[in-house]
Amino acid sequence: MKKKSTRIASLLLVAALTFSLAACGGSKEAETPSGKKADKDLFVIKTATRKDCTLAPYLIGDTQGFFQEEGIQLEFTGELASTEYATSVVKGVNDVADSHPNALANNIVGGADLVGVTRKTVEPIEEGIDPKFYHMWYYVNPKVAEAGVDSIAALAEYKGDEKIKVSSHINTCEDFILNELIKKSGVDPDRFEWIQLENDTANIQALKLEQIDLMAVHPTFYAAAAEADLVKIADSSDAELGEATGTSFYYFSNDFVKKNPEEVAAFVRAINKTQVWCNEHPEEVQKLVGEYIDQEVTGNHFYATNSDIPDDGVQPWLDALVASGKLEKDQISVSDMVTKDFVGEYPAA
């Protein structure tokens, strides 16, 4: 599938940015997520400071004491662009980060010695789960809706031969899920022009101004999309891939895992305890995250509640990379990118 991005030039900057990364992450005094004084008797695990929807488990695990219970002190080392997380872990500026399987696979194929140890987000599949916890919702503006677009399939008749402009970050959950929806809908994938904007807020603004035709947003921005009078036409559950639709991982360097297996196991237990708590206390998570980032938070992701890493939760992401031409068939396998040494840590086996 051919894709077009308006920010190709930004990709060329990534290599240059990595040369100064160690100084960038290490120049700021580390802090705990809660802002409390670090307990130096605990084993320190470093991660980048976050001011977005990826923050919650790191913040909640610290403020609720789940890391400390397992002998871990989480420290924030300063903000980085998400494209720099992998390099920061490879260089030892940070110890742990997170990403979806397609990004992790691309980093590993590119030479990064990284390994996923447990899942972060998943798509909820239990009966009775509110759709507000689905990993992505897809919106059009009222003008597009009035043209008869009420589903991804309906885009086949929209705009004649013109390109359908969709905002999406390539090699993330955004294009992975949407490509699955497009494939199921029967719409010609070449009809789409892929435009990369900064974030969900920029997507909402661009769609409202009719600069794009379709966008995806995460749970924390569903309310903002509704306030902008945008129209939902699909969600991630329509991809019919089960939990895999929302899979993301926490990853460390292989060297860190080999040197600190007990501490990584402790991290896995702590983070999964945290994620159970997050799923059970969504309003409190929103409040705590909102206070930390000084911005109202109106939604939550849905998190894995055990340390299992099922192959069928990862393989569809690799298959999509092969189908898009980003990777060759069998260039990387699930076992090349994750370790199952910590499966069973939580709940205890």
Secondary structure, 3 states (H helix, E strand, C coil): CCCCCCCHHHHHHHHHHHHCHHHHHHCCCCECCCCCCCCCCCEEEEEEECCCCCCHHHHHHHHCCHHHHCCEEEEEEEECCHHHHHHHHHHCCCCCEEECHHHHHHHHHCCCCEEEEEECECCCCCCCCCHHHCCCEEEECHHHHHCCCCCCHHHHHCCCCCCEEEECCCCCHHHHHHHHHHHHHCCCHHHEEEECCCCHHHHHHHHHCCCCCEEEECHHHHHHHHHCCCEEEEEHHHHCCHHHHHCCEEEEEHHHHHHCHHHHHHHHHHHHHHHHHHHHCHHHHHHHHHHHHCCCCCCCCCECCCCCCCHHHCHHHHHHHHHCCCCCCCCCCHHHHECCCCCCCCCCC
